[in-house]
Amino acid sequence: MASAPQPATNDDDAARTEFGRWLFAQECRFVAGAATPDALPAPDLPEIAFAGRSNVGKSSLVNALTGRKTLARVSITPGRTQQLNFFELGGRLVLVDLPGYGYSQAGKAKAAEWSALARRYLKGRPNLRRVCLLIDSRLGPGEQDRATMAAMDAAAVNYQAVLTKADKLEADALAKILPALKAELAGHVAAHPEVMVTSARDGTGIAPLRAALATLAG
C-alpha cells in the first residue's frame, strides 16, 4: 500500500494540492450531532467549521470537498441543518457543519437556540483551527455575516471568507465583488487575507480550498 503523502511545508503548490486531494479522499464519517453544549464531542482532532447564512451552500460545499453526494444533508429549504454536525476525515481532521443563521422554518425561538449554540462553540472550542465563512457570491456579505465577523474578531477565532455559487455569477460581476470583499476583510483582525471562490456544482475552487484546509490537519 502506498504511503500517505506528507503535508507541504513550503510554497510547493503541487504538493499542497496533492496532499489536499489525498486527505479529502479518505474515509469521512459522521461522528456526532450536537444540539446542546453537553453533546459536543471531545476536542481531539483539529476542526474546521463551516458557517454562513441559511441556504448559502454549507452542506453542498462539504459534500464537494469530500467527493460525496450525501455526506452532509443538502436541501433547498433554508434552516434544515438543525445541529452542529461533526465529520471525521481520515483520522486527521474534523469538519463541522454549523446551523445557518437567518431564515428558518423552525421559527425564531429555535433558530435563536441554534445561533447561541454555534456562538458558544466558536468562542470556546480549543481545537478549532479555522472557520470557513461562506458568503453567497451573488449577494456579498450581509448584516449577519458582518456580525459574525465581529464576533470572531473579538474571540480571536481565525476565519476565511469563501464565496459560494460562483457558477451563478458572471466573471465581470465576480471581478467587482472580490476587491471590495478583500478590502473589507482587511479591517478585521481575525480574517484570513485570502478569499476562496467556489462552486459546489461545477467544482470551481474546490481543489485550492482542499489544499488550504489540509495544511491545518494533524
C-alpha positions in Angstrom: 0.0 0.0 0.0 1.4 3.4 -1.0 2.3 5.7 1.9 0.3 8.8 2.5 1.8 12.0 1.1 3.1 14.4 3.6 1.8 17.9 4.0 3.8 20.5 2.2 6.0 22.6 4.5 6.9 25.2 1.8 5.3 27.0 -1.1 5.1 23.9 -3.3 1.6 24.4 -4.6 1.6 21.0 -6.4 2.5 19.2 -3.2 -0.2 21.0 -1.2 -2.8 20.3 -3.8 -1.9 16.6 -3.9 -2.0 16.3 -0.1 -5.4 18.0 -0.1 -6.7 15.7 -2.8 -5.4 12.7 -0.8 -6.7 13.8 2.5 -10.2 14.6 1.3 -10.4 11.3 -0.5 -10.0 9.4 2.8 -12.9 7.9 4.7 -15.2 10.7 6.1 -17.7 9.6 8.6 -20.3 11.2 10.7 -19.3 11.1 14.3 -21.6 13.4 16.2 -24.6 15.7 16.0 -24.8 18.3 18.8 -27.9 20.2 19.6 -26.7 21.2 23.1 -23.3 22.2 24.6 -23.2 18.9 26.5 -23.4 16.9 23.3 -20.3 18.4 21.7 -17.7 15.6 21.1 -14.3 15.6 22.8 -11.9 18.1 21.1 -9.4 15.6 20.0 -8.6 16.4 16.4 -8.1 19.8 14.6 -11.5 21.1 13.5 -12.6 23.3 10.6 -16.1 24.8 10.8 -18.4 25.9 8.0 -20.6 28.9 8.9 -22.9 31.2 7.0 -26.5 32.2 6.2 -29.2 29.6 5.7 -29.1 28.2 2.2 -25.6 29.6 1.4 -24.4 26.1 0.5 -22.5 24.8 3.5 -23.7 21.2 3.2 -23.1 21.3 -0.6 -19.6 22.5 -0.1 -18.8 19.8 2.5 -20.0 17.2 0.1 -18.0 18.7 -2.8 -14.8 18.8 -0.8 -15.1 15.2 0.3 -16.4 13.9 -3.1 -19.6 12.6 -1.6 -23.1 13.4 -2.6 -25.0 12.8 0.7 -22.4 13.1 3.4 -23.9 16.4 4.6 -27.6 16.7 4.0 -28.5 19.1 1.2 -31.8 20.8 1.0 -33.3 23.8 -0.9 -35.2 24.6 2.2 -33.3 27.1 4.4 -32.7 26.2 8.0 -32.7 22.4 7.6 -29.3 21.9 9.4 -30.6 22.0 13.0 -27.5 21.0 15.0 -23.7 21.0 14.8 -22.7 18.0 12.6 -19.2 16.6 13.0 -17.5 14.5 10.3 -14.1 12.9 10.9 -11.8 12.9 7.9 -9.2 10.2 7.7 -8.4 10.4 11.4 -6.6 13.7 10.7 -9.3 16.4 10.7 -12.9 17.1 11.7 -15.3 19.1 9.5 -18.1 20.8 11.4 -21.3 21.8 9.6 -22.9 24.6 11.6 -26.6 25.6 11.5 -27.2 28.5 9.2 -28.1 31.8 10.6 -31.1 33.8 9.3 -34.3 32.3 7.9 -35.5 29.0 9.5 -38.8 27.2 9.2 -38.4 26.1 12.8 -39.2 29.6 14.0 -37.3 32.4 15.6 -37.0 30.9 19.0 -35.5 27.6 17.8 -33.2 29.4 15.4 -32.0 31.6 18.2 -31.1 28.5 20.2 -29.0 27.2 17.3 -27.3 30.5 16.9 -26.5 30.6 20.6 -25.0 27.1 20.4 -22.9 28.0 17.4 -21.6 31.1 19.0 -20.7 29.2 22.1 -18.9 26.6 20.0 -17.0 29.2 18.0 -15.8 31.1 21.1 -14.8 28.1 23.3 -13.5 25.3 21.0 -9.8 24.9 21.8 -9.1 22.7 18.7 -10.9 24.9 16.2 -8.3 25.8 13.6 -10.3 27.8 11.1 -13.9 28.9 10.3 -14.9 29.0 6.6 -17.4 31.8 6.5 -19.5 31.1 3.4 -20.9 34.1 1.5 -23.2 33.9 -1.5 -21.2 35.4 -4.3 -24.4 36.9 -5.8 -25.2 38.8 -2.6 -21.9 39.6 -0.9 -21.7 39.9 2.9 -24.8 40.9 4.7 -25.6 42.3 8.2 -25.5 38.9 9.9 -22.2 38.0 8.1 -20.7 41.2 9.4 -21.9 40.5 12.9 -20.4 37.0 12.8 -17.1 38.5 11.6 -17.1 41.0 14.5 -17.8 38.2 17.0 -15.0 36.1 15.7 -12.6 39.1 15.7 -13.5 39.6 19.4 -13.0 36.0 20.2 -9.7 35.7 18.1 -11.2 32.9 16.0 -9.4 32.6 12.7 -11.8 32.7 9.7 -11.6 32.7 6.0 -14.3 34.1 3.6 -15.4 31.5 1.0 -17.6 32.7 -1.8 -20.2 30.1 -2.9 -22.3 29.5 -6.0 -19.7 31.2 -8.3 -21.2 29.4 -11.3 -24.2 31.6 -11.0 -22.3 34.8 -11.4 -20.8 36.4 -14.5 -17.0 36.8 -14.4 -17.1 40.6 -14.6 -19.5 40.7 -11.6 -17.2 38.5 -9.6 -14.3 40.7 -10.5 -16.1 43.6 -8.9 -17.1 41.8 -5.7 -13.6 40.3 -4.9 -11.7 43.6 -4.4 -14.4 45.1 -2.3 -14.6 42.0 -0.1 -10.9 41.8 0.3 -10.7 45.4 1.3 -13.5 44.9 3.9 -11.7 41.9 5.4 -8.5 43.8 5.7 -10.2 45.7 8.5 -10.9 42.5 10.5 -8.1 41.3 12.8 -9.0 37.6 12.7 -9.8 37.3 9.0 -7.5 35.3 6.7 -6.4 37.5 3.8 -7.2 35.1 1.0 -10.7 34.8 -0.2 -11.7 31.5 -1.8 -14.1 31.4 -4.8 -16.0 28.2 -5.1 -18.8 26.4 -6.8 -20.0 23.0 -5.4 -21.8 22.5 -8.7 -19.0 22.8 -11.2 -16.0 22.3 -8.9 -14.6 25.8 -9.2 -12.1 26.4 -6.4 -12.6 23.0 -4.7 -9.0 21.8 -5.2 -7.4 25.0 -3.9 -9.7 25.0 -0.8 -8.9 21.4 -0.1 -5.2 22.3 -0.3 -5.6 25.3 2.1 -7.6 23.3 4.6 -5.4 20.3 4.5 -2.5 22.3 5.9 -4.4 22.5 9.2 -4.7 18.7 9.6 -3.0 17.0 12.5 
